């Protein structure tokens, strides 16, 4: 058996397993739209905690969607984290309109903390809600989102709920890249399994991480992950590791966010994260690259350059990936003509991994929002996966 045939078999097996896993798993996932709205007048206090660093462009629209919630027992705490733009001015204007808005300004970052985790922890310390909702300053919530989320948590005695969001920005290649990355994350983290105790599956999504205040305190809050750039997933991991109950729902019509403005913006934004997924281990970079190249890039070349057996196997592999990508487009209500993007996105993903690793090693750390965090400090944090 030739090497290229073995390579083709591995590629086919990988795509078959991942496609079936995702297809079956997504059918098991529940939707926020199916959750009933309970008695919002008797519901527990929810504190929305919003870290904001140079968010003058998006924060007003985001906060207005929070104030428009049909959930009455609500407080909104915004942490203006060392912003240098007009974020403070926007918040001042909104506070004049909504006196109940709580704004706390941070001017200095304590040593040993990443800015966002510190802002989230500061917001939690100021909040008084029974439930804490950690979100971002560009998230747009449909008006029944919190009421449905709290109803689901109460009905199922959950300690943590996170929601899968939809990207609002346009662009066929950008949305193709987000979809392809999302499919990979689905296969790795398997959010349809997180509600089952006894397994190691966990999830946390920064756009909507709702946790009971008592649980947040018991796990030590963000102090245990204060130097981890992937704070949302790590929060979910800590909650699951402590034996608490969590769930993840599809909420594409309820939670929307302009995640990135462009492909270049996404590449730049993931510089700080991708190498962190590997816990800064350079030896794992080739492994991650091969995990993309073999099932997603090689089959296209196999169709063109392989013998008849290799061509057939690679053609089926490409077809399987095409079907999975198409189903993803349908789920997100994206145009079918985005489909060719699946041919290009693996190359961009490989580039992101290489760039993140190179830049982090070159800078001996990451630069996030103008602050440098050393590699030595980052390596002390708990690993996300490995």
N, C-alpha and C positions, 0 to 999 in steps of 0.2 A: 504494500500500500504506500503510495507516494506521500510526501510531506504535504503537498498542496491539497490532496484529498483529505488527509487527516485534519488539516486546517479548515477545510470546508465543512467537514462533519462537526467539528467543534463549534464553528460559527452557526451552523444550522441548529444544533442542539441548544446553544445559548439563546438564540432568538426564539426558538420554540418554547423553551421553558419560561423565559421572561414574558413572552406574549401571553401564554396561557395563564401564568401566575397573575399578571395584571388584569387580564380579561375576567377571570373568575373572581379575583379580589375586588375589583371595582363594582361588580354586581352585588357584592355583600355590603358595600358601603351605603350608609343611609344619608339622606339629604335633609338639610335644615328646613327646606320647604315642607317636609312631611311632619315637622314637629309643631304641636299645638301651642297656641299662645295662652298662657295661664292668666291668672288674675294679677295683672300688672300693678294694681293698687296695693296689694298685700305682699308683694315680692320683696326679697331682701335687697339691701342697699348694694349697688354695684359701683365700684370706683374705676373709671376709665383713666388709665395712666398713659400719657403721651409724651415720649421723649422728643424734643425738637431741637435740632441743630441746623441752622440755616435753612429753614423750611418756609420762608415767606411766600414761595410760589404756590404751595399746596395746602398749607395748614388751615386757612380760613374755610375752604370748601370741606375739608375733612371734619373740622369741629362743628360746622353747621349741620352736617349729617348726624353727628352725635347728639346735638341738641334737638334734632328732629325725631329722635327715637320716641316711640309710644310707651316707653318704660319710664314711669314717673320717679321711682326711687333710684336716682342716678346722681353721681357727682363726677365732675371732669377735672382731672389734675394734669396740668401741662408743665413739664420741666424744660425750661429754656436753657439748653445746655451749651453755654459759651458761644452762642450765635453771634456772627459778625455782620449779618445782613439785617434786613428790616423785620425779622421775626418778632422782636420785642414790640415794634410799632403795631404790627397786625394783632398781636395778643392784647395790647392795650385797647385797641379799638373794639375788639370782640368783648373784652371784659366790661366796657362801658355799655354794651348792648346786653350782655349776659352777666350780671353781677355775681352769679353763683360760680362762675368760672374761677378756678384756683390756679394761679400761676406762681411758680417758684423758679427763680433764676440762679443758675450755677455759674460762677465766674472762674473757679479753680478746680482742677481735677486732682483728687488725692492720689498719692503714689500707690501703685499696685492695682489700680482699677482701669479697665477700659471704659471710655466715656459713656457708651450706651448703657452698659450694665450698671454703672454708677447712677445714671439718670433714672433708670428703672427702679433701682433700689431706693433712691431718694423719693421717688413718687410713691412707692409702696409705704414708706415710712410716714408720709403725710396723709395717705388715704385712710379712710375710716370705714370702707365698705366691707361687707361680709364676703363679697366676691371681688377679686381684683382682675381687671381686664387690661392686659398689656397689649398695646397696639402701636401703630406708627402714625406719623403726622401727615401722611398722604393717603390714608385708608378712607374709603367711602363706604358707609354702612346703610343698607336698606332699613327703613324705619322700624321694621319688626324684628330685626336681627337679634338684639339683646333680649327681647322678651321671649323669643323662641329658644335662644341659647340657655337662658336661665330655666325655662320650663323643662328643657331636656335634661339639664343637670339635676334639677330637683326630682324629676320623675324617675331618674335612673340612679340617683344617689352618687353622682359623679364628683370627683375632686378636681378634675381638670378637663377642659374642653377646648379643642382647637379646631379651626375652620379653614378649609381649603378655598383660596380666593381666585379671582379671575383678573388677569392683566388688562388694563384699560388702554394702554398705548397701542398704536397701530404699527403696521409694518410686517410684511410677510416673513422676512427672514428673522426678525426679532421674535415674533410669536412662534415661529417654527423652532427656534433655539430654546425658548422657554418651555415649549411643549416637550421637546426631546429631553431636556434636562429634567423636567417633571416626571416623565416616564421612567427615567433612571432612578429618581428618588423614590418613586412608588415601589419599584422592584426591591430597592435596598431596605426601605423602612416599613413597607407593607402596613399602611395605616388602618386597614380593615381588621387587623389583628390586635391593635393596641388596647381595645376594650376588654380583652381577655387577660386575666391575671394568670401568672404562671409561665408566661413567655417573656422574652427580652425585647419584644417590639415596643417602640416608643415613638412619639412624634411631638413636635412643637412648632408652631408657625407664627412668626413675628407679627403678622397682620391681625391675628386674633388668638391670643393665649389667655383664656379665662381660668382662674384657679381660685379655690377657696382660700381666704386669708389665713385661716388656721393651718392649712396644709403648707402654704408658702412659708409661714414662720417655722413650721416643724422641720422643713428641709433646709433651713438656713438662708432662705431667700437667694439673692444673686451673689451673696458673698462667696459661695463655693465655686462659682464660675466667673468671678469678677475679672479674669484676664482671658476669657474665651471669646473670640469674635463671633462664634455661632451660638449666641446666647439663647435664642428661641428653642432650638433643638435640644440644647443642653438642659434647659429648664424642664422640658418634657422628659428627658432621660432621668433626671434626678427624681422627679415625681414618681415615675414608674419604678425606679430602683428602690424607693422607700415603701413600695407596696400599695400605693394609692391607685384609685380608679380613674382612668382617663378614656377619652373617646375623641374621634375625629370624624367630622361630617363634611359632605360636599356642600358648598355654599357659594357657588359661582354667581348666583343672582343676588346675593346678599352682602358679599364682601368683595369690593373691587379696589384695585390699587394701580396707579401708573408705575409699575415696578421699575422699568428702565425706559429711557427715552430713545435709545438706539442700541444696536449691537455693540458698538464700541463702548457705550456706557455700561452695558452688562459685562463686557470683558473687564473693564476697569473696576467695576463694582465687586466682581468676584475675585479680584487679586488677593484680597485679605482673607478670603474664605476657603478657597479650593485646597491650598496646601495644608490648611488647618484641618480639613477633613481627614487627611492622612497623618495628622498629628506631627507634621513637619519631618516625616521620615522619607528621606530621598530615595531609599530603596524601594518604597512602595509606588513611586511615580511611574516606573516602567510597567508595573502590574496594572495600574489604573489605565494607562495608555493602551495596553494590550486588550483590556476589557472593553475598550471602545473600538479599537482598530479591527480586531478579529471578527466580531459579529456585525459591525456596522460599515466598515470600509472595505475589508478584504473581499466580501462577496461580489461587489461591483466589478472588481478587477478579475475575480474568478470567472464571472460570466463572459468577460471579453477575452481573457487569455488562457483559461483552463481547457482541459480536454472535455469530451462530451459529458462524462459523468460529473466532473467538477462543475461544468456549466449548468447542468440541470439542478444540482444541489444548491449552487449559489443563487440561481434564479428563484428557486423556491424560498430561499432565505430572504432575498430582497423582497419578494412578494409578501412574506409574513410580516416583515418590518413595515412595509407599505400599508398593509391592512391595519396594523396596530396604530400607526401614525394617523391614518384616516379616521379611525374610531376616536382618537384623541381630539382631532379637529371638530368632529361632530359633538363631542361632549362639551367642548368649550364654545360651540357655535361659531367657529371660525370658518372662513371660506375654503372650499375644496381646492381652489387654485393655489393654496399655500402648500399643497402636497409635495411639490418638488423640493421644498426646503429640507426634507429628510435626507436628501443626497448631500447637502452641504454642511448641516449642523455638526456631524461628528468631527469634521476637521476643525471647526471653531472650538468645540469642546476640548479637543486635544491641545489646541493653542492656549486655551484658558489655563489648563493644568500646567503646561510648561511655563507660561508667563508667571503664574502665581508662584510656582516653585522658585523660578529664577529670581524674580523681584524680591521675594521674601529672604532668600539666601543672600542676595547681593546687599540688601539693606540691613541684613542681620535682624530682621523683624518686619513688622508691618506698619504702614502709615495709614491712619484712619482719622478723617476729619482734622487733619493738620497735626495730629499727635503721633509720635513714634513710640512703638511698643517693642521691646527687645525680644529677640528669639529665645533667649535664655528664660525670660519671664513667661513667654507663651508656652514653652515646653513643660512648664510646671503644672499646667492646667490638666484636668482629666481628659482623656481622649474621647472623641465622639463615637468612633467605631472600633478602633484597634487598640 
